Amino acid sequence: MYSLIVTAKMNDVDPQAWLAEILACIAGHPVNRLDELLPWNRRRVATGTDAAA
């Protein structure tokens, strides 16, 4: 748990908000796209930036 919190903080993501969001959507998320739920990828989605841009 500690590593999840620290990883979120290192990526400028609010750990509590990130975890609440992930727990709410993980059940319906495709298993082959779990990397999208990682803190550094969620920050990109939340800010509207894209890795290809």
Summary of the structure (lengths in Angstrom):
residues: 53
radius of gyration: 11.0
end to end distance: 32.0
largest distance: 32.0
contacts: 107
relative contact order: 0.16
helix: 74%
strand: 0%
